[in-house]
Amino acid sequence: MPYIAGPVVPAGTLSTVPQPVLRTGDGLVLRPWRTEDAPAVHAAFQDPVLNRWHIRTADSVEEVVGWIEAWQKGWESERDAQWAVADADTDGVVGRVALRGIQLEEGVAEVAYWTTRAARGRGVAVRATTALTRWAVDEIGLHRLELMHSTANEASCRVAIKAGFALEGTKRSAAIHQDGWHDMHLHARVRGD
């Protein structure tokens, strides 16, 4: 059965070009992940605050190398796009920002992020999310970006709101964390917001 509307973003929009480096304009750069970033990611995942909101742990640098390889392949498949958030002066990793579950044909994706302990409180997640959103909507042409976080994660809620993602509602018992099922806030930003 044919679709009555064409794709919002044509297939090949991402995979036929190299993953771009995005600049926030205020000291951060979003760049593709490199294998040599594995020790920094491993160190970030030793932080109990970060672990509270993730279902994944990093047991070794070698394991993280595998993650980075998968993140790199996500660009090629046009389903996930992951960036290291780095200090523009030192190139040191201060976080991660991503588009997950990309559906080019429907023009939607989910935004995800984390920051290192040392980067918290400096607006890193807001700045990286804002830069990624601008690129995804204005340059790639996605129509809707969603962002979800546990209702218990007040810091993530502040990031979403500061980055211009309106709170649309609560998804009950929608994600498993190490302490059980969490209700999740659903935020979104659409073209024209």
Residue, then its C-alpha position, 0 to 999 in steps of 0.5 A: m500500500p503506497y503512502i499518501a505523503g512523501p518522507v519528511v526527510p529523504a533516506g540517505t540524508l545522513s548516511t551519504v555524508p560524514q557526521p558533522v562537527l557542531r559548535t555551540g558558539d560558547g566553548l563546546v563542540l559536538r563531534p563524532w565519537r573516537t575510540e580514544d574517548a573510551p577511557a573518558v566514557h568509562a570514567a563518566f559511568q563510574d559516577p553514581v549520579l549518572n548511573r542512577w538514570h541509566i540502565r547500563t554500566a561500563d565495566s571496562v574500557e574495552e566494553v566502552v570501545g564496543w559502545i563507540e563502535a556501535w555509536q559510529k555505525g548508528w550514523e550509517s544506519e540513519r537510526d541513531a546519531q551520537w556525539a561526544v560533547a567536548d571542551a572546544d579548547t582541550d577536546g576533553v569529553v564533558g558529555r554526550v548528546a544524541l538523536r535516538g530512534i531516528q525516523l527520517e520518513e516521519g521526521v522524528a527522533e528522541v534527544a538524549y544526553w548526559t554530562t560528566r560530574a565535572a561538567r555539571g552546573r555549567g549548562v553543558a547539557v542545555r547548550a549541547t541539546t540546543a545546538l543539536t536541536r538547531w541542526a536537526v530541525d533547521e539543517i536536516g529538516l526533522h519536524r519533531l524531537e522528543l525528550m524523555h526523563s524520569t519524573a524524579n530527575e529534576a535536573s533533566c527536566r530543567v535542561a529540557i525546559k531551558a532547551g525549549f522542549a515543552l512538557e507534554g505529559t507523563k508516561r506512566s511506568a514507562a522506563i525501568h531503572q535500577d530501582g524499579w519502574h519510573d514514570m517519564h516526563l515527555h517533552a517535545r520541540v517541533r518545527g516552528d517552536 
